[in-house]
Amino acid sequence: MKFKLSILLIIPVLISVYFLVQSKKQIENNSVSVDYTQQKETVAVQIQEPIQPPDPNAAFYIESLKERDYPASKIEIEETLKSGINYQRYIASYQSDGLRIRGLFTIPDENKSKDGFPAIVFLHGYLDPKTYKTTDRYVAYQDGFARNGFVTFKPDLRGHGLSEGEDVNSNFSQEYVIDTLNLIAALKIYEDVDSSRIGMWGHSNGGGLTLRAMEVSEDIKVAVIWAGVVGSYEDLLITYKSKIPWLNNRNDNPDGLEPKIGSPEDLVQKNGQPSEESLFWSKFDPYSYIQNISTPIQLHHGTSDKSVPVELSRHLKEILLEKGKEVEFYEYPGGDHNLASPNFSVAMERSIAFFKQYLVK
């Protein structure tokens, strides 16, 4: 009897314990489930591309010139000079990369169309920056275009004459090209200029600037180059270097130290000799971008030029024709670097006619 009574007393206790244990397990399971749900998150892993360091040579590249902006600035008349036979002459200025660039500016007296006069950007060759004066050189050249109804602007490229900034080697840098393209932008908004009729004339180093400017800007509608430094860099530094005295006679490291930064010697030392396989030279060389040119071009060169060999103009003519570009080429037997008399008048007549063909309505 006592045994049965004990069983009866124990059974309820066991049942209670069982339910308590089951309840605790359920609570624990729920707790774990809740914690797991709260902690379960999708983590997005972001893989960043490695940051490429800037190319230290980018400032030399033609593509860099194409990618940058050339804001138009107002052309300011700073001084009125003695007038020409049928045009006015001024010292004028514009802005280029924060520098005030000055130059000789001419405007015809009459026959302006409703849209304005055609204009010619006039690029001088190498002249010693220390002795350069705005009104001393290229007088007959600029006059020839000015009295034939063209607005002309001959900029004193930075570091020359009254212009601000430091002079550079025009064939191994792009600063003068930038000055040129900023001048085009300024002329396009000048009230007396027809922005759709702008041409370019370049002599010697100015011819090389003209070539590069044409590859960047579609605003140049026609170009004439006299005795231009218009070879490839392989032409300049290898093939015809022996015929180019200003490359052979220069000394950019007179103390036997490292060559001047940006000099031909420095560029060759850092990047090797020019070749089609060189990434640097191919991006710097205007011959890599001949296909960009849409401008009709006229070339003039004397066969006895002792400063810039005629072979450079011959080479440019050949590659322009290969690329299907429009080009005229005139050689002057015995002609010197400036195409002095008796070649000057013939070359000038041909140049004026070429400009009129494409710029005069």
Residue, then its C-alpha position, 0 to 999 in steps of 0.5 A: m500500500k505504501f509503495k503504491l502511494s509513493i508511485l502516485l506521488i512521484i508520477p506528477v513530479l516526473i511529469s512536471v519535471y518533463f514539461l519543465v525540461q521541454s519548455k526550457k529547450q524550446i526557449e533555448n531553441n527560440s533564443v538561438s533562432v532569434d540570435y541567428t536571425q539577427q546576426k545573419e547579414t549579407v556582407a558586400v565585399q568591394i574590390q577596388e582597382p589599384i590606383q594608377p599613378p599619373d603618367p609623368n610624361a602626360a604633358f608631352y602627349i598630343e592626346s593630352l592637348k586634345e583633352r584639355d580646354y582652351p577658354a576664350s579670353k578677350i583680346e585687349i588692345e594695349e598700344t596703337l602703332k603706325s598703320g599699314i597701307n590699308y590696315q591698322r596695327y596694334i600691340a594686343s594681348y590675350q590670356s594663355d594658362g594664366l599668362r598674358i601673351r602679347g603680339l602684333f595684331t592687324i585689322p583691315d580698314e575695309n571690306k569686312s563681311k557681315d560675319g567679319f574678316p578672315a584671320i591668320v594666326f602667324l607663328h614665328g620661328y626661333l628668335d633669341p628670347k633675350t633680344y626678341k622685339t614684337t615689331d622687328r622681325y617678319v615685317a614684310y611677311q605679316d604685311g603681305f597677308a595684312r594688306n590682302g584683307f586678313v586679320t593677322f595676329k603674330p603672338d610673342l610666344r611665352g617668354h618672348g618680347l613683352s609676353e609673360g612666362e618662360d621660353v621653352n624648346s618649341n620642338f620638345s614641349q607643348e607650351y607654345v602649342i597651348d599658347t597657339l590654341n588659346l589664341i584661336a579661342a580668343l580670335k573666335i570671339y573677337e568682333d571683327v573676326d569670322s570664327s569659321r574662317i581662321g587659318m595659320w602660317g608658320h615658319s621654321n619652329g612655328g611650322g612644327l607648332t602649326l602641324r601639332a595645332m592642326e592635329v588638335s583643333e578643327d578650327i584651323k581651316v587652312a595652313v601654310i608652312w615655310a621651312g618648317v620643322v615638320g619631321s618625325y622625331e626619328d627624323l630630327l634625332i636620328t635620320y637627319k640630325s647631322k643636317i640640323p645645326w641647332l640640335n648638334n650644337r646645343n649643350d644642355n649639360p655643360d657641367g657634365l651633370e644631368p641634362k636639362i629636364g625636358s631637353p632632347e638629351d633628357l628625353v632620350q636618356k629617359n625614354g630611349q631613341p625615337s621609334e615606332e615601338s616606343l610608347f612615349w615617342s609614339k604619343f609625342d610624335p605628330y606623325s602618329y596623329i596625321q590622320n587627325i588632320s582635316t586642314p588643306i596644307q601648303l608647304h614651302h622649302g628651299t633646297s639650300d636651307k642650312s637650318v632645317p633640311v628640306e627632307l623634313s618637308r618632303h617627308l611630311k608631304e609623302i605621309l600626308l599623301e599616303k593618308g589621303k590629305e590635301v597638300e601642295f608642296y613647293e621647293y625652291p632650288g637654292g632657296d635659304h631658310n627665309l626664302a629670301s629674294p628672289n623666292f620670297s615674292v613667289a612664295m608669298e603670292r602662292s601663300i596668299a592665293f592659298f589662303k584666299q582659296y579657303l578663307v575668302k568667300 
